[in-house]
Amino acid sequence: MSAPHLLASGSGDEFEAPGLEIFHWGPLFPDGPSWLHWLTKPTLIVGLCAILVTVFAWRAFAGAKLVPRGVQNVGEVAYLFVRDQVARPMLGKDGDRWMPFLFSTFFFILFMNWMGVVPVLYLPVNSHIAFPIVFAIAVYLMMLFLGIKHQGLVGYFKNMMFPPGLPKPLYVILAPIELLSNLILRPFTHSVRLFANMFAGHLLLAFFASVAYWFLVEKLTVLGAGVGVVGFLMTIVMTGFELFIQALQAFIFTLLAASYIQSGLHADH
């Protein structure tokens, strides 16, 4: 991550830390026809990640053999991880039925997150709030549909707002809190958690990389070289840490998606 145009480091006599401009990407072909202006770097990466997930799943499972080899080995390990750590713990006997959705969701988000450390691309797509919001809304609508389908319209909201076994006067306070939590806060927190982690992590990586570039390349001095070396080492350390956080956030998002699906299939209380 050394290209100055990607890092938005300062170009004057003083170091300028990267800011929100590193997240702003216009059309890839601004001088092209207007119908092509939708094609930006984030949308291009999303399309690339969708292709990667499709190719990975096809190579791993399309021609599965009794004795796995190559990509099939990786695919089976990945499948077992999502099944045993997400689907079955959250959904129980329904877990295997939801594996296609959960497996695809986990790896789609994981690949989009990991694009933040891929050379040339250097952009975790989920650092743009629009993408996590779309994913969270999709899960949210699925939860509502399943809840109404399996519990009935009245039954779903009754189970949500009036958990049994509590004193009736307590429902005056509890019912609106449960409604707010389930219908408003769930999609908000589901999306913001992923967005905030990707946004902050990308900004930190850009900062340390721009420090290294500025003090070791742009304005190399004896005194500044030490700062540049620290920036370079921190870039390496933070890249490894960010890879872990990116994978963790994909896991948490998928885990919560499975939890919300479960709440639609069965009453929480």
C-alpha positions as CSV (number, residue, x, y, z in Angstrom):
1,M,0.0,0.0,0.0
2,S,2.5,2.6,-1.2
3,A,0.8,4.5,-4.0
4,P,0.3,8.1,-2.9
5,H,-2.9,8.5,-4.9
6,L,-4.5,5.6,-3.0
7,L,-3.3,6.9,0.3
8,A,-4.1,10.6,-0.1
9,S,-1.0,11.7,1.7
10,G,0.0,15.3,1.6
11,S,1.7,16.9,-1.4
12,G,2.9,20.1,0.2
13,D,5.7,20.7,2.7
14,E,3.8,19.2,5.7
15,F,2.5,15.7,6.2
16,E,-1.3,15.5,5.7
17,A,-3.0,12.5,7.2
18,P,-5.5,10.7,4.9
19,G,-9.1,11.5,5.5
20,L,-12.6,10.8,4.1
21,E,-11.3,11.4,0.6
22,I,-9.9,7.9,0.4
23,F,-13.5,6.6,0.5
24,H,-14.7,8.8,-2.3
25,W,-14.6,7.1,-5.7
26,G,-16.3,8.6,-8.8
27,P,-17.1,6.8,-12.1
28,L,-14.2,4.7,-13.5
29,F,-15.0,6.3,-16.9
30,P,-16.1,9.8,-16.1
31,D,-15.7,10.9,-19.8
32,G,-17.7,7.9,-21.0
33,P,-21.4,7.7,-21.7
34,S,-23.7,8.6,-18.8
35,W,-25.2,5.1,-18.6
36,L,-21.7,3.8,-17.6
37,H,-21.3,6.2,-14.7
38,W,-22.7,3.6,-12.2
39,L,-19.4,1.7,-12.7
40,T,-17.2,2.8,-9.8
41,K,-14.4,1.1,-8.0
42,P,-16.7,-0.2,-5.2
43,T,-19.3,-1.7,-7.7
44,L,-16.5,-3.2,-9.7
45,I,-15.1,-4.9,-6.5
46,V,-18.6,-6.2,-5.6
47,G,-18.9,-7.8,-9.0
48,L,-15.5,-9.3,-8.7
49,C,-16.3,-10.7,-5.3
50,A,-19.5,-12.2,-6.6
51,I,-17.6,-14.0,-9.3
52,L,-14.9,-15.2,-6.9
53,V,-17.6,-16.7,-4.6
54,T,-19.3,-18.4,-7.5
55,V,-16.1,-19.8,-9.0
56,F,-14.9,-21.0,-5.5
57,A,-18.2,-22.8,-4.8
58,W,-18.3,-24.3,-8.4
59,R,-14.7,-25.5,-8.2
60,A,-15.1,-26.9,-4.7
61,F,-18.5,-28.7,-5.1
62,A,-19.6,-29.0,-8.7
63,G,-17.5,-32.2,-9.4
64,A,-17.0,-33.4,-5.8
65,K,-15.1,-36.6,-5.4
66,L,-15.2,-39.2,-2.6
67,V,-11.6,-38.4,-1.8
68,P,-11.3,-34.6,-1.9
69,R,-8.4,-32.8,-3.6
70,G,-7.3,-29.3,-4.2
71,V,-10.1,-26.7,-4.0
72,Q,-12.5,-29.3,-2.8
73,N,-10.4,-29.7,0.3
74,V,-10.6,-26.0,1.0
75,G,-14.3,-25.9,0.2
76,E,-15.2,-28.8,2.5
77,V,-13.3,-27.2,5.4
78,A,-15.0,-23.9,4.7
79,Y,-18.4,-25.5,4.5
80,L,-17.9,-27.4,7.8
81,F,-16.8,-24.2,9.5
82,V,-19.9,-22.3,8.6
83,R,-22.1,-25.3,9.3
84,D,-20.6,-26.2,12.7
85,Q,-19.9,-22.6,13.9
86,V,-22.9,-20.7,12.6
87,A,-25.7,-22.7,11.1
88,R,-26.2,-25.6,13.5
89,P,-25.5,-23.6,16.8
90,M,-28.0,-20.9,15.7
91,L,-30.6,-22.8,13.8
92,G,-30.4,-26.3,15.2
93,K,-32.1,-28.8,13.0
94,D,-32.9,-26.1,10.4
95,G,-29.2,-25.2,10.0
96,D,-28.4,-27.5,7.1
97,R,-31.3,-26.2,5.1
98,W,-30.0,-22.6,5.4
99,M,-26.4,-23.5,4.5
100,P,-26.5,-22.2,0.9
101,F,-27.5,-18.8,2.1
102,L,-25.2,-18.6,5.1
103,F,-22.2,-20.1,3.2
104,S,-22.6,-17.5,0.4
105,T,-23.2,-14.6,2.8
106,F,-20.1,-15.4,4.8
107,F,-17.7,-15.7,1.9
108,F,-19.2,-12.8,-0.1
109,I,-18.7,-10.5,2.8
110,L,-15.3,-12.0,3.7
111,F,-14.0,-11.4,0.1
112,M,-15.4,-7.9,0.0
113,N,-13.6,-7.1,3.3
114,W,-10.3,-8.7,2.3
115,M,-10.2,-6.5,-0.8
116,G,-9.0,-3.8,1.6
117,V,-5.6,-5.4,1.6
118,V,-5.4,-6.6,-1.9
119,P,-2.8,-4.7,-4.0
120,V,-4.2,-2.2,-6.5
121,L,-7.7,-2.5,-5.1
122,Y,-7.1,-1.5,-1.5
123,L,-10.8,-1.0,-0.6
124,P,-12.9,-3.0,1.8
125,V,-16.3,-2.4,0.1
126,N,-18.2,-2.6,3.3
127,S,-16.4,0.6,4.5
128,H,-19.2,2.2,2.3
129,I,-22.3,2.2,4.5
130,A,-24.6,1.5,1.5
131,F,-23.4,-2.1,1.1
132,P,-23.8,-3.3,4.7
133,I,-27.2,-1.6,4.8
134,V,-28.4,-3.6,1.7
135,F,-27.2,-6.8,3.3
136,A,-28.8,-6.0,6.7
137,I,-32.1,-5.0,5.1
138,A,-32.2,-8.3,3.1
139,V,-31.7,-10.3,6.3
140,Y,-34.3,-8.1,8.0
141,L,-37.0,-8.6,5.4
142,M,-36.2,-12.3,5.4
143,M,-36.7,-12.3,9.2
144,L,-40.1,-10.5,8.9
145,F,-41.3,-12.8,6.1
146,L,-40.3,-16.0,8.0
147,G,-41.8,-14.7,11.3
148,I,-45.2,-13.9,9.7
149,K,-45.2,-17.1,7.7
150,H,-44.4,-19.4,10.6
151,Q,-46.0,-17.6,13.5
152,G,-48.7,-15.6,11.8
153,L,-48.9,-11.8,11.7
154,V,-50.5,-11.4,15.1
155,G,-48.5,-14.3,16.7
156,Y,-45.2,-12.9,15.4
157,F,-45.7,-9.5,17.0
158,K,-47.3,-10.9,20.1
159,N,-44.3,-13.3,20.7
160,M,-41.9,-10.4,20.0
161,M,-43.5,-7.8,22.2
162,F,-45.1,-9.8,25.0
163,P,-42.8,-12.6,26.3
164,P,-44.8,-14.8,28.6
165,G,-44.2,-15.1,32.3
166,L,-43.9,-11.4,33.2
167,P,-46.2,-9.2,35.3
168,K,-48.7,-7.5,32.9
169,P,-47.9,-3.9,34.0
170,L,-44.3,-4.5,32.9
171,Y,-45.5,-4.9,29.3
172,V,-46.3,-1.2,29.2
173,I,-42.5,-0.6,29.2
174,L,-41.2,-3.8,27.7
175,A,-43.5,-4.0,24.6
176,P,-42.3,-0.8,22.9
177,I,-38.7,-1.5,23.8
178,E,-39.0,-5.0,22.2
179,L,-40.7,-3.5,19.1
180,L,-38.0,-0.8,18.8
181,S,-35.2,-3.3,19.3
182,N,-36.5,-5.9,16.8
183,L,-37.8,-3.6,14.1
184,I,-35.6,-0.6,14.2
185,L,-32.3,-1.3,16.0
186,R,-31.6,-4.8,14.5
187,P,-31.0,-3.8,10.9
188,F,-29.2,-0.6,12.1
189,T,-26.8,-2.3,14.4
190,H,-26.3,-5.2,12.0
191,S,-25.1,-2.9,9.3
192,V,-23.3,-0.3,11.4
193,R,-21.1,-2.9,13.2
194,L,-19.7,-4.2,9.9
195,F,-19.4,-0.7,8.4
196,A,-17.7,0.9,11.4
197,N,-15.0,-1.8,11.7
198,M,-14.2,-1.7,8.0
199,F,-14.2,2.1,7.9
200,A,-11.9,2.5,10.9
201,G,-9.5,-0.3,9.9
202,H,-9.1,1.0,6.4
203,L,-8.4,4.5,7.7
204,L,-5.8,3.2,10.1
205,L,-4.0,1.3,7.4
206,A,-4.0,4.3,5.1
207,F,-2.6,6.5,7.9
208,F,0.4,4.2,8.7
209,A,1.1,3.5,5.0
210,S,1.0,7.2,4.2
211,V,3.4,8.0,7.2
212,A,5.8,5.4,5.8
213,Y,5.6,6.8,2.2
214,W,5.9,10.4,3.3
215,F,8.9,10.0,5.6
216,L,10.8,7.3,3.6
217,V,10.1,8.4,0.0
218,E,8.5,11.8,-0.3
219,K,10.4,13.7,2.3
220,L,13.3,11.5,3.4
221,T,15.4,13.0,6.2
222,V,17.7,11.5,8.9
223,L,15.2,12.4,11.6
224,G,12.1,11.5,9.7
225,A,13.5,8.1,8.6
226,G,12.8,6.6,12.1
227,V,9.2,7.7,11.9
228,G,8.9,6.3,8.4
229,V,10.3,2.9,9.6
230,V,7.7,2.9,12.4
231,G,5.0,3.6,9.9
232,F,6.2,0.9,7.7
233,L,6.3,-1.7,10.5
234,M,2.9,-0.7,11.8
235,T,1.5,-1.0,8.3
236,I,2.6,-4.7,8.2
237,V,1.3,-5.3,11.8
238,M,-2.0,-3.6,11.1
239,T,-2.4,-5.5,7.8
240,G,-2.2,-8.8,9.6
241,F,-4.6,-7.5,12.4
242,E,-7.0,-6.1,9.8
243,L,-7.1,-9.5,8.0
244,F,-8.3,-11.1,11.3
245,I,-10.8,-8.3,12.0
246,Q,-12.2,-8.6,8.4
247,A,-12.7,-12.3,8.8
248,L,-14.2,-11.8,12.3
249,Q,-16.7,-9.2,11.1
250,A,-17.8,-11.5,8.2
251,F,-18.3,-14.3,10.8
252,I,-20.3,-12.0,13.2
253,F,-22.5,-10.7,10.4
254,T,-23.3,-14.2,9.3
255,L,-23.9,-15.4,12.9
256,L,-26.3,-12.6,13.5
257,A,-28.1,-13.3,10.2
258,A,-28.6,-16.9,11.3
259,S,-29.8,-15.7,14.7
260,Y,-32.4,-13.4,13.1
261,I,-33.5,-16.1,10.7
262,Q,-34.0,-18.4,13.8
263,S,-36.1,-15.7,15.5
264,G,-38.4,-15.7,12.4
265,L,-38.7,-19.4,12.3
266,H,-39.4,-19.8,16.0
267,A,-40.5,-17.4,18.8
268,D,-37.6,-16.0,20.8
269,H,-39.4,-16.6,24.1
